[in-house]
Amino acid sequence: MTEVEKIDKGAITEIKAYSKPPPAVEKVLSCVMLLFQKQTDWPNAKRVLGESTFLLHLKNFEKDDVKESILAKVKKYVNMPMFAAEEVSKVSKAAGALCMWCHAISLYAEVSKEVAPKRA
């Protein structure tokens, strides 16, 4: 999650500046909105990005509380060929970091699901 720590308000402003974002950026923000349980359309994503608490919510995200139904949808995003952080970073460094964050949440959920029965 260290890449998320590097995201600042300037990077968020860069993403918000798109009136019509590149497809990879739009997919990443849709996935982030999905994890935040918000509407996944671009106008809503721009509004959420503009909230003063966005970065704080991102950094303090409760990864243990994500519903299975949401994780199933997130998995569809992270398995898309265009949803590779290296590729997204070519278009937007900030969106690339958010892409890595989505992958990390998805991976954490997978590992957590496997480990949970063994803890009991």
LUMSE-139422 format. One record per atom (N, C-alpha, C): x, y, z; atom name. Coordinates in Angstrom, 2 decimals. Layout:
BEGIN
       u       v       w dotor
       X       Y       Z    CA
...
***
This chain:
BEGIN
       u       v       w dotor
    0.82   -1.20    0.00     N
    0.00    0.00    0.00    CA
    0.86    1.27    0.00     C
    2.15    1.15   -0.07     N
    3.03    2.31   -0.01    CA
    2.82    3.26   -1.18     C
    2.42    2.76   -2.34     N
    2.18    3.64   -3.48    CA
    1.06    4.63   -3.17     C
    0.06    4.17   -2.43     N
   -1.05    5.04   -2.06    CA
   -0.55    6.19   -1.19     C
    0.43    5.91   -0.35     N
    0.99    6.96    0.51    CA
    1.60    8.10   -0.31     C
    2.04    7.79   -1.52     N
    2.68    8.79   -2.38    CA
    1.68    9.67   -3.11     C
    0.42    9.27   -3.13     N
   -0.59   10.07   -3.83    CA
   -0.87   11.33   -3.03     C
   -0.82   12.46   -3.71     N
   -1.13   13.72   -3.03    CA
   -2.30   14.40   -3.74     C
   -2.70   15.55   -3.20     N
   -3.85   16.26   -3.76    CA
   -3.59   16.68   -5.21     C
   -2.34   16.99   -5.53     N
   -2.00   17.37   -6.90    CA
   -2.27   16.24   -7.88     C
   -1.94   15.03   -7.47     N
   -2.18   13.87   -8.32    CA
   -3.68   13.62   -8.50     C
   -4.42   13.82   -7.44     N
   -5.87   13.66   -7.51    CA
   -6.46   14.73   -8.43     C
   -5.95   15.95   -8.34     N
   -6.41   17.03   -9.22    CA
   -6.15   16.67  -10.67     C
   -5.00   16.03  -10.93     N
   -4.67   15.58  -12.30    CA
   -5.75   14.64  -12.83     C
   -6.19   13.71  -12.01     N
   -7.22   12.76  -12.44    CA
   -8.55   13.48  -12.63     C
   -8.90   14.35  -11.70     N
  -10.18   15.07  -11.78    CA
  -10.26   15.98  -13.00     C
   -9.11   16.38  -13.54     N
   -9.09   17.31  -14.67    CA
   -9.65   16.69  -15.95     C
   -9.68   15.38  -16.01     N
  -10.22   14.72  -17.21    CA
  -11.72   14.95  -17.31     C
  -12.17   15.47  -18.46     N
  -13.62   15.53  -18.67    CA
  -14.09   14.16  -19.13     C
  -13.28   13.53  -19.97     N
  -13.51   12.14  -20.38    CA
  -12.18   11.43  -20.20     C
  -12.05   10.66  -19.12     N
  -10.76   10.02  -18.83    CA
  -10.42    8.90  -19.82     C
   -9.14    8.58  -19.95     N
   -8.77    7.40  -20.73    CA
   -9.45    6.16  -20.13     C
   -9.77    5.17  -20.96     N
  -10.48    3.98  -20.45    CA
   -9.83    3.34  -19.23     C
   -8.52    3.24  -19.20     N
   -7.85    2.60  -18.07    CA
   -8.08    3.38  -16.77     C
   -8.01    4.70  -16.86     N
   -8.24    5.55  -15.68    CA
   -9.68    5.40  -15.21     C
  -10.60    5.39  -16.15     N
  -12.02    5.26  -15.80    CA
  -12.29    3.91  -15.12     C
  -11.68    2.84  -15.62     N
  -11.87    1.51  -15.00    CA
  -11.32    1.50  -13.57     C
  -10.15    2.09  -13.39     N
   -9.54    2.12  -12.05    CA
  -10.45    2.87  -11.08     C
  -10.93    4.03  -11.50     N
  -11.79    4.80  -10.60    CA
  -13.11    4.10  -10.35     C
  -13.63    3.38  -11.35     N
  -14.85    2.59  -11.14    CA
  -14.61    1.53  -10.06     C
  -13.46    0.90  -10.11     N
  -13.12   -0.13   -9.12    CA
  -12.98    0.48   -7.72     C
  -12.33    1.64   -7.65     N
  -12.19    2.32   -6.35    CA
  -13.57    2.67   -5.80     C
  -14.45    3.21   -6.66     N
  -15.80    3.58   -6.21    CA
  -16.56    2.33   -5.76     C
  -16.37    1.24   -6.45     N
  -17.00   -0.02   -6.07    CA
  -16.58   -0.42   -4.66     C
  -15.29   -0.34   -4.38     N
  -14.79   -0.68   -3.05    CA
  -15.31    0.28   -1.99     C
  -15.50    1.54   -2.36     N
  -16.07    2.53   -1.43    CA
  -17.59    2.42   -1.34     C
  -18.17    1.51   -2.12     N
  -19.62    1.32   -2.19    CA
  -20.33    2.60   -2.63     C
  -19.78    3.19   -3.68     N
  -20.35    4.40   -4.28    CA
  -20.73    4.08   -5.72     C
  -21.51    4.97   -6.34     N
  -21.83    4.80   -7.76    CA
  -20.53    4.85   -8.56     C
  -20.43    4.00   -9.56     N
  -19.17    3.84  -10.28    CA
  -19.02    4.71  -11.53     C
  -19.97    5.59  -11.80     N
  -19.87    6.43  -13.00    CA
  -18.82    7.53  -12.80     C
  -18.30    8.07  -13.91     N
  -17.23    9.06  -13.86    CA
  -17.62   10.34  -13.12     C
  -18.81   10.94  -13.38     N
  -19.16   12.16  -12.64    CA
  -19.15   11.95  -11.12     C
  -19.63   10.81  -10.67     N
  -19.62   10.53   -9.23    CA
  -18.19   10.33   -8.73     C
  -17.38    9.63   -9.52     N
  -15.98    9.41   -9.13    CA
  -15.27   10.75   -8.97     C
  -15.51   11.69   -9.90     N
  -14.89   13.02   -9.80    CA
  -15.33   13.73   -8.53     C
  -16.62   13.58   -8.19     N
  -17.14   14.22   -6.98    CA
  -16.46   13.64   -5.74     C
  -16.35   12.32   -5.69     N
  -15.71   11.65   -4.54    CA
  -14.23   12.03   -4.45     C
  -13.55   12.09   -5.60     N
  -12.15   12.51   -5.61    CA
  -11.98   13.92   -5.04     C
  -13.00   14.75   -5.23     N
  -12.94   16.13   -4.76    CA
  -13.20   16.30   -3.27     C
  -13.65   15.24   -2.62     N
  -13.91   15.33   -1.18    CA
  -12.59   15.46   -0.43     C
  -12.55   16.33    0.55     N
  -11.31   16.58    1.29    CA
  -10.82   15.34    2.04     C
  -11.71   14.40    2.29     N
  -11.35   13.20    3.06    CA
  -10.99   12.00    2.18     C
  -10.97   12.18    0.85     N
  -10.74   11.04   -0.05    CA
   -9.45   10.29    0.28     C
   -8.33   11.00    0.35     N
   -7.05   10.34    0.61    CA
   -7.03    9.65    1.97     C
   -7.65   10.28    2.95     N
   -7.73    9.69    4.28    CA
   -8.53    8.38    4.25     C
   -9.67    8.41    3.54     N
  -10.49    7.19    3.41    CA
   -9.71    6.09    2.70     C
   -8.95    6.47    1.71     N
   -8.14    5.51    0.95    CA
   -7.10    4.85    1.86     C
   -6.41    5.67    2.62     N
   -5.33    5.18    3.49    CA
   -5.85    4.37    4.68     C
   -7.07    4.70    5.13     N
   -7.64    4.02    6.30    CA
   -8.74    3.03    5.92     C
   -8.74    2.60    4.69     N
   -9.79    1.71    4.18    CA
   -9.87    0.43    5.02     C
  -11.09    0.06    5.39     N
  -11.32   -1.15    6.20    CA
  -11.37   -2.37    5.29     C
  -10.20   -2.90    4.98     N
  -10.11   -4.01    4.02    CA
  -10.72   -5.31    4.53     C
  -10.92   -5.42    5.83     N
  -11.53   -6.63    6.38    CA
  -13.05   -6.62    6.29     C
  -13.61   -5.47    5.94     N
  -15.07   -5.34    5.94    CA
  -15.69   -5.34    4.54     C
  -14.93   -5.72    3.52     N
  -15.46   -5.69    2.16    CA
  -16.32   -6.94    1.93     C
  -17.54   -6.70    1.45     N
  -18.48   -7.80    1.22    CA
  -18.02   -8.70    0.07     C
  -18.38   -9.96    0.16     N
  -18.04  -10.93   -0.89    CA
  -18.56  -10.49   -2.26     C
  -19.79   -9.96   -2.29     N
  -20.38   -9.54   -3.57    CA
  -19.55   -8.42   -4.22     C
  -19.03   -7.52   -3.40     N
  -18.18   -6.43   -3.91    CA
  -16.86   -7.01   -4.39     C
  -16.27   -7.90   -3.62     N
  -14.99   -8.51   -4.00    CA
  -15.09   -9.28   -5.31     C
  -16.22   -9.91   -5.54     N
  -16.41  -10.65   -6.80    CA
  -16.37   -9.68   -7.98     C
  -16.98   -8.51   -7.82     N
  -16.96   -7.49   -8.88    CA
  -15.56   -6.91   -9.04     C
  -14.88   -6.68   -7.93     N
  -13.51   -6.14   -7.97    CA
  -12.60   -7.10   -8.72     C
  -12.79   -8.38   -8.47     N
  -11.96   -9.40   -9.13    CA
  -12.09   -9.31  -10.65     C
  -13.31   -9.00  -11.14     N
  -13.51   -8.86  -12.59    CA
  -12.65   -7.71  -13.13     C
  -12.57   -6.64  -12.37     N
  -11.74   -5.50  -12.79    CA
  -10.26   -5.88  -12.79     C
   -9.78   -6.42  -11.68     N
   -8.34   -6.67  -11.56    CA
   -7.85   -7.75  -12.52     C
   -8.76   -8.55  -13.05     N
   -8.38   -9.57  -14.03    CA
   -8.40   -9.06  -15.47     C
   -8.84   -7.83  -15.68     N
   -8.83   -7.25  -17.03    CA
   -7.39   -6.98  -17.46     C
   -7.07   -7.27  -18.73     N
   -5.71   -6.98  -19.22    CA
   -5.31   -5.50  -19.07     C
   -6.26   -4.59  -19.27     N
   -5.95   -3.15  -19.16    CA
   -5.76   -2.69  -17.72     C
   -6.05   -3.58  -16.77     N
   -6.00   -3.21  -15.35    CA
   -4.66   -3.59  -14.72     C
   -3.59   -3.35  -15.45     N
   -2.24   -3.59  -14.93    CA
   -1.66   -2.25  -14.53     C
   -1.15   -2.17  -13.32     N
   -0.65   -0.90  -12.78    CA
    0.40   -0.27  -13.69     C
    1.27   -1.09  -14.28     N
    2.32   -0.55  -15.16    CA
    1.70    0.16  -16.35     C
    0.65   -0.44  -16.92     N
   -0.01    0.15  -18.09    CA
   -0.77    1.41  -17.70     C
   -1.50    1.35  -16.60     N
   -2.28    2.50  -16.15    CA
   -1.34    3.66  -15.81     C
   -0.20    3.36  -15.21     N
    0.78    4.40  -14.83    CA
    1.32    5.16  -16.03     C
    1.31    4.54  -17.19     N
    1.77    5.23  -18.41    CA
    0.83    6.39  -18.76     C
   -0.43    6.24  -18.37     N
   -1.43    7.27  -18.64    CA
   -1.51    8.25  -17.47     C
   -1.46    7.73  -16.24     N
   -1.59    8.55  -15.03    CA
   -0.91    7.83  -13.87     C
    0.11    8.46  -13.30     N
    0.82    7.85  -12.16    CA
   -0.13    7.64  -10.98     C
   -0.98    8.63  -10.72     N
   -1.91    8.52   -9.60    CA
   -2.90    7.38   -9.82     C
   -3.43    7.27  -11.04     N
   -4.35    6.17  -11.34    CA
   -3.62    4.83  -11.26     C
   -2.34    4.81  -11.63     N
   -1.54    3.59  -11.49    CA
   -1.43    3.17  -10.04     C
   -1.22    4.13   -9.16     N
   -1.14    3.84   -7.72    CA
   -2.48    3.33   -7.20     C
   -3.57    3.93   -7.67     N
   -4.90    3.47   -7.26    CA
   -5.16    2.06   -7.79     C
   -4.67    1.79   -8.98     N
   -4.79    0.45   -9.56    CA
   -4.07   -0.57   -8.67     C
   -2.86   -0.23   -8.25     N
   -2.10   -1.12   -7.35    CA
   -2.87   -1.34   -6.05     C
   -3.51   -0.28   -5.55     N
   -4.30   -0.37   -4.33    CA
   -5.45   -1.36   -4.51     C
   -6.15   -1.27   -5.64     N
   -7.25   -2.20   -5.92    CA
   -6.75   -3.64   -5.97     C
   -5.61   -3.85   -6.64     N
   -5.02   -5.19   -6.69    CA
   -4.67   -5.68   -5.28     C
   -4.12   -4.79   -4.46     N
   -3.72   -5.16   -3.10    CA
   -4.94   -5.55   -2.25     C
   -6.01   -4.80   -2.37     N
   -7.24   -5.11   -1.62    CA
   -7.78   -6.47   -2.06     C
   -7.80   -6.71   -3.37     N
   -8.29   -7.97   -3.90    CA
   -7.43   -9.14   -3.41     C
   -6.13   -8.99   -3.48     N
   -5.21  -10.04   -3.03    CA
   -5.35  -10.29   -1.53     C
   -5.45   -9.21   -0.76     N
   -5.63   -9.34    0.69    CA
   -6.89  -10.15    0.99     C
   -7.98   -9.83    0.29     N
   -9.25  -10.53    0.53    CA
   -9.13  -12.01    0.21     C
   -8.44  -12.33   -0.90     N
   -8.24  -13.73   -1.27    CA
   -7.46  -14.49   -0.21     C
   -6.35  -13.91    0.22     N
   -5.50  -14.55    1.22    CA
   -6.24  -14.66    2.55     C
   -6.93  -13.61    2.91     N
   -7.68  -13.59    4.17    CA
   -8.75  -14.68    4.19     C
   -9.41  -14.86    3.05     N
  -10.46  -15.89    2.95    CA
   -9.86  -17.29    3.12     C
   -8.66  -17.50    2.59     N
   -7.99  -18.80    2.72    CA
   -7.51  -19.04    4.14     C
   -7.00  -18.01    4.78     N
   -6.39  -18.13    6.10    CA
   -7.43  -18.18    7.22     C
   -8.56  -17.53    7.04     N
   -9.57  -17.43    8.09    CA
   -9.97  -18.78    8.69     C
  -10.28  -19.79    7.88     N
  -10.66  -21.08    8.47    CA
   -9.52  -21.72    9.28     C
   -8.30  -21.45    8.89     N
   -7.15  -22.03    9.58    CA
   -6.90  -21.36   10.93     C
   -7.37  -20.13   11.08     N
   -7.22  -19.41   12.35    CA
   -8.19  -19.93   13.40     C
   -9.32  -20.42   12.94     N
  -10.39  -20.84   13.87    CA
  -10.07  -22.13   14.58     C
***
